[in-house]
Amino acid sequence: MPMQSDEILKLIEEAMPGAQVEIEDLRGDGNHYAVTVMYQGFSGVPLVDQHRMVFSALQGRVGGILRGMTLTTLVPRKRK
């Protein structure tokens, strides 16, 4: 059973309050997504750990229910 984008969004937003999340279904099959997460909590955190935070938020679904995901993580820029 494919994972719906709204479920991905909910899990990430619950684990990372205030995160801005964009999700694109790459094939229209509910199995392959491009996910971009912008989160202030990534500030000062190495990229690999940022990705671990997102994977943790998805509670082990990547590679199982969610077969493929391209992940981009960003830290919001501070305004001057």
DRENROTOR-785302 format. One record per residue: residue number from 1; y, x negated, z negated of N, C-alpha, C in turn. Coordinates in Angstrom, 1 decimal. Layout:
% DRENROTOR-785302
[rec NUM,[Y,X,Z],[Y,X,Z],[Y,X,Z]] ...
This chain:
% DRENROTOR-785302
[rec 1,[-1.2,-0.8,0.0],[0.0,0.0,0.0],[1.2,-0.9,0.0]] [rec 2,[2.2,-0.7,0.9],[3.4,-1.5,1.0],[4.3,-1.3,-0.2]] [rec 3,[5.1,-2.2,-0.4],[6.1,-2.1,-1.5],[7.4,-1.7,-0.9]] [rec 4,[8.0,-0.7,-1.5],[9.3,-0.1,-0.9],[10.5,-1.0,-1.4]] [rec 5,[11.5,-1.0,-0.5],[12.7,-1.9,-0.9],[13.4,-1.4,-2.1]] [rec 6,[13.4,-0.1,-2.4],[14.0,0.4,-3.6],[13.3,-0.1,-4.9]] [rec 7,[12.0,-0.3,-4.8],[11.3,-0.8,-5.9],[11.6,-2.3,-6.2]] [rec 8,[11.8,-3.1,-5.1],[12.2,-4.5,-5.2],[13.6,-4.5,-5.8]] [rec 9,[14.5,-3.7,-5.3],[15.8,-3.7,-5.9],[15.8,-3.3,-7.4]] [rec 10,[15.1,-2.3,-7.7],[15.0,-1.9,-9.1],[14.5,-3.0,-10.0]] [rec 11,[13.5,-3.6,-9.7],[12.9,-4.7,-10.5],[13.9,-5.9,-10.7]] [rec 12,[14.5,-6.3,-9.6],[15.5,-7.4,-9.7],[16.7,-7.0,-10.5]] [rec 13,[17.2,-5.8,-10.3],[18.4,-5.4,-11.0],[18.1,-5.2,-12.5]] [rec 14,[16.9,-4.8,-12.8],[16.5,-4.7,-14.3],[16.4,-6.0,-14.9]] [rec 15,[15.9,-7.0,-14.2],[15.7,-8.3,-14.8],[17.0,-9.2,-14.8]] [rec 16,[17.9,-8.8,-13.8],[19.2,-9.6,-13.6],[20.3,-8.6,-13.5]] [rec 17,[20.8,-8.1,-14.7],[21.9,-7.1,-14.6],[23.1,-7.7,-14.0]] [rec 18,[23.7,-7.0,-13.1],[24.9,-7.5,-12.4],[24.7,-8.2,-11.1]] [rec 19,[23.4,-8.4,-10.8],[23.0,-9.1,-9.5],[23.4,-8.2,-8.3]] [rec 20,[23.8,-8.9,-7.3],[24.0,-8.2,-6.0],[22.8,-8.5,-5.1]] [rec 21,[22.1,-7.5,-4.7],[20.9,-7.7,-4.0],[21.0,-7.0,-2.6]] [rec 22,[20.6,-7.8,-1.6],[20.5,-7.2,-0.2],[19.0,-7.4,0.2]] [rec 23,[18.5,-6.4,0.8],[17.1,-6.4,1.2],[17.0,-5.9,2.7]] [rec 24,[16.3,-6.7,3.5],[16.1,-6.3,4.9],[14.6,-6.3,5.1]] [rec 25,[14.1,-5.1,5.6],[12.7,-5.0,6.0],[12.5,-5.7,7.4]] [rec 26,[11.9,-6.8,7.5],[11.9,-7.6,8.7],[11.1,-7.0,9.8]] [rec 27,[10.0,-6.3,9.5],[9.1,-5.8,10.5],[9.0,-4.3,10.5]] [rec 28,[9.7,-3.7,9.5],[9.6,-2.2,9.4],[8.3,-1.7,8.9]] [rec 29,[7.5,-2.6,8.2],[6.2,-2.3,7.7],[6.1,-2.2,6.2]] [rec 30,[7.2,-2.5,5.5],[7.2,-2.5,4.1],[6.4,-3.7,3.5]] [rec 31,[6.1,-4.7,4.3],[5.3,-5.8,3.8],[6.1,-7.1,3.9]] [rec 32,[7.1,-7.2,4.7],[7.8,-8.4,5.0],[9.3,-8.2,4.9]] [rec 33,[9.9,-8.8,3.9],[11.3,-8.6,3.6],[12.1,-9.9,3.5]] [rec 34,[13.4,-9.8,3.8],[14.3,-10.9,3.6],[15.2,-10.4,2.4]] [rec 35,[15.2,-11.1,1.3],[15.9,-10.7,0.1],[16.9,-11.8,-0.2]] [rec 36,[18.2,-11.3,-0.4],[19.2,-12.2,-0.9],[19.7,-11.7,-2.2]] [rec 37,[19.8,-12.6,-3.2],[20.2,-12.2,-4.6],[21.4,-13.1,-4.9]] [rec 38,[22.5,-12.5,-5.2],[23.7,-13.2,-5.7],[23.8,-12.8,-7.2]] [rec 39,[23.8,-13.9,-8.1],[23.7,-13.6,-9.5],[24.4,-14.7,-10.3]] [rec 40,[25.4,-14.3,-11.1],[26.1,-15.3,-11.9],[25.2,-16.1,-12.8]] [rec 41,[24.1,-15.5,-13.2],[23.1,-16.2,-14.1],[22.4,-17.4,-13.4]] [rec 42,[22.6,-17.6,-12.1],[22.0,-18.7,-11.4],[22.9,-20.0,-11.5]] [rec 43,[24.1,-19.8,-12.0],[25.0,-20.9,-12.1],[24.4,-22.1,-13.0]] [rec 44,[24.4,-23.2,-12.4],[23.8,-24.4,-13.1],[22.3,-24.5,-13.1]] [rec 45,[21.7,-23.5,-12.5],[20.2,-23.5,-12.5],[19.7,-24.0,-11.2]] [rec 46,[18.7,-25.0,-11.2],[18.2,-25.5,-10.0],[17.6,-24.4,-9.1]] [rec 47,[17.7,-24.7,-7.8],[17.2,-23.7,-6.8],[15.8,-23.2,-7.1]] [rec 48,[14.9,-24.1,-7.4],[13.5,-23.7,-7.6],[13.4,-22.8,-8.8]] [rec 49,[14.2,-23.0,-9.8],[14.2,-22.1,-11.0],[14.8,-20.8,-10.7]] [rec 50,[15.8,-20.8,-9.8],[16.4,-19.5,-9.4],[15.4,-18.6,-8.7]] [rec 51,[14.6,-19.3,-7.8],[13.5,-18.5,-7.1],[12.4,-18.1,-8.1]] [rec 52,[12.1,-18.9,-9.1],[11.2,-18.5,-10.1],[11.7,-17.3,-10.9]] [rec 53,[13.0,-17.2,-11.1],[13.5,-16.1,-11.8],[13.3,-14.8,-11.0]] [rec 54,[13.5,-14.9,-9.7],[13.3,-13.7,-8.9],[11.9,-13.3,-8.8]] [rec 55,[11.0,-14.3,-8.6],[9.6,-14.0,-8.6],[9.1,-13.4,-9.9]] [rec 56,[9.6,-13.9,-11.0],[9.3,-13.3,-12.3],[9.7,-11.9,-12.4]] [rec 57,[10.9,-11.6,-11.9],[11.4,-10.2,-11.9],[10.5,-9.3,-11.1]] [rec 58,[9.8,-9.8,-10.1],[9.0,-9.0,-9.2],[7.5,-8.9,-9.8]] [rec 59,[7.3,-9.4,-11.0],[6.1,-9.2,-11.8],[4.8,-9.4,-11.0]] [rec 60,[4.7,-10.6,-10.3],[3.5,-10.9,-9.7],[3.2,-10.2,-8.4]] [rec 61,[4.1,-9.4,-7.9],[3.8,-8.6,-6.6],[3.9,-9.4,-5.4]] [rec 62,[4.6,-10.6,-5.4],[4.7,-11.4,-4.2],[3.4,-12.0,-3.9]] [rec 63,[2.9,-11.9,-2.6],[1.6,-12.4,-2.2],[0.5,-11.4,-2.4]] [rec 64,[0.8,-10.3,-3.1],[-0.2,-9.2,-3.3],[0.3,-8.0,-2.6]] [rec 65,[0.9,-7.1,-3.4],[1.5,-5.8,-2.8],[2.6,-6.2,-1.8]] [rec 66,[3.4,-7.2,-2.1],[4.5,-7.6,-1.2],[3.9,-8.9,-0.5]] [rec 67,[3.6,-8.7,0.7],[2.9,-9.8,1.4],[3.8,-11.0,1.8]] [rec 68,[5.0,-10.7,2.2],[5.9,-11.8,2.7],[7.3,-11.5,2.3]] [rec 69,[8.0,-12.6,1.8],[9.3,-12.4,1.4],[10.1,-13.7,1.6]] [rec 70,[11.2,-13.6,2.4],[12.1,-14.8,2.5],[13.2,-14.6,1.5]] [rec 71,[13.4,-15.6,0.7],[14.3,-15.4,-0.4],[15.5,-16.4,-0.3]] [rec 72,[16.7,-15.8,-0.5],[17.9,-16.6,-0.6],[18.6,-16.3,-1.9]] [rec 73,[18.9,-17.3,-2.7],[19.7,-17.1,-3.9],[21.0,-17.7,-3.8]] [rec 74,[22.0,-17.1,-4.4],[23.4,-17.5,-4.3],[24.1,-17.3,-5.7]] [rec 75,[25.1,-18.2,-6.0],[25.9,-18.0,-7.1],[27.3,-17.6,-6.6]] [rec 76,[27.8,-16.5,-7.2],[29.1,-16.0,-6.8],[30.2,-17.1,-7.0]] [rec 77,[31.1,-17.2,-6.0],[32.2,-18.2,-6.2],[33.3,-17.6,-7.1]] [rec 78,[33.8,-18.5,-7.9],[34.9,-18.1,-8.8],[36.2,-18.0,-8.0]] [rec 79,[37.0,-16.9,-8.2],[38.2,-16.8,-7.5],[39.3,-17.6,-8.2]] [rec 80,[40.2,-18.1,-7.5],[41.3,-18.9,-8.0],[42.5,-18.0,-8.3]] 
